[in-house]
Amino acid sequence: MDELMQFVAVMAALSAGAQAVTQQMKKRITFLHLQAKAQPNDSKWDEIYEETLRRVNIHFLAGANGTVLAGIAQVHPLQMLKLTPVWSAMQPEWVASGLDYVSAGVLVAYGGPWFHDFLGLLRAYKVQLKTIPPVK
């Protein structure tokens, strides 16, 4: 249970960090068209295309930010759960570490709300375990 709690806590922290960095980059990077347009387009299809392109760019940026943060923190998500990834035996070693960081980036970019909810459930479960008197 402790490994799972540690895994979810680290992933929730990485997710919050990646989300904060992505929000700041969203405000400052103009060439990726991450801001919503103020004026409507001539065609509804153009609006749908631009909105879809904007969302894809934001998701890609969130994944890249999660990967970079995982690399800086040297997070190996499957090893936290005492699992051995398929790519752990790859040579050179930096390739295996890079794939670990990419997997952590994907997890934190697209599983962020899930990690926060699951961390809340685990905390409530641990609090409940402490408050229940032992059975005699």
N, C-alpha and C positions, 0 to 999 in steps of 0.2 A: 504494500500500500504506500510505503514511503517513496519508492521509486516513481510510482504513478503521480503522487502529489508533487514531487520535485519536477518531474517532466512537465506537468501541466502548469506549474508555477513559472518555470523558465520560459515555456512557450508563450504563456500569457504576457510575461514581461517583454519578450521579444516582439510580440504582436503589438503591444501598446507602443513600444519604441518605433517600430516600423510604420505604424499608423501616424504617429506624430511627425516623423521625418517626411512621410508622404504628403501630409497636409501642408507642411511648410514648403515643400518643393512644388506642390500644386499651385500655390500662390505666386511663386517666383519664376517658374519656368514657363516661358510663353511659346516657345517653338513646338512644344508637344500638344498644344491646344488643350490644356487641362481645365481651363475655365469654361463655364457655360457661356454661350453667346447671349448678349443683351438684345440684339435685334433679330427678329425672325428672318428666315430665308424665304426665297420665292417659292420653293417647293417643299412639300411635307417630307418627301423622300430625302432631300438634302439635309433636313433637320434630323431625321432618324439616323442617317449615315454619320453625321457629325457627332451626334450624341453617342452612338455606338463606338465610334473611333475614340472619343474622349474617354469613355469607360474602359476600353481595352488598354489605352495608354496608362490610365491610372492603375489598373490591375497589374500591368507589367512593371510599372515603377514600384508598386508595393512589394512585388516579389523580389525585385532587385534590391530594394532596401532591406528586406528581411534576410536575404542572402548575405549582404554585406555586414549587417549586424551580427548574424550568426557566425560569420568568419572572424569578426573582431572579438566576439566573446568566446570563440572556439567551442561552439555548441554542436555536439554530436547526438541528435535526438534519439536514434535507435539504441545507441549504446547506453543512454540513460535508463532505458527500459530493459537493459541487459539482453538485448537482441543483437545479433550479428548481421549487418547488412550484406547483401550479395557482393557489393563492390569493395568490401573492406580488404580483400586480398589483392586488389589491383596495384600494379606498379606503374609509375612511381607513386610514392605515398601521397603526394600532394593531390593527385587525381582523386583518390579515395576520399581525402578530406574535403576536397572541393565538391564532390557529390553529396557528402554529408551536409555541407553548408547550403547547397542548392535545395536539398530536401527539407531542411529546416526553414529556409526562406519560403518555399511553397507552402509549408504547413502554417507558418505564421501569417502569411499574406492572405490565405484563403480560408483558414480555420480559426481566425481570431475570435469572433463572437462565440464560437463553440468552446474554445479554451477558457474564456472568461466565465461562461455559464458552468462548465464542468468544474472549474476551480471553486466556484461558489458552492456547488453541490458537495464537493469533497470537504470543504471547510465546515459546512453545516453538518455533514455526517460525523466528522471528528468531534465537533462540539456536542452533538447528541450522544456520542459514545462516552464522553466525559461526564455527562449529566445523568446517565442511567445508572442506578445503583446496581452493584453486582448481585447475581442470584445466589442465594445460599442453599 
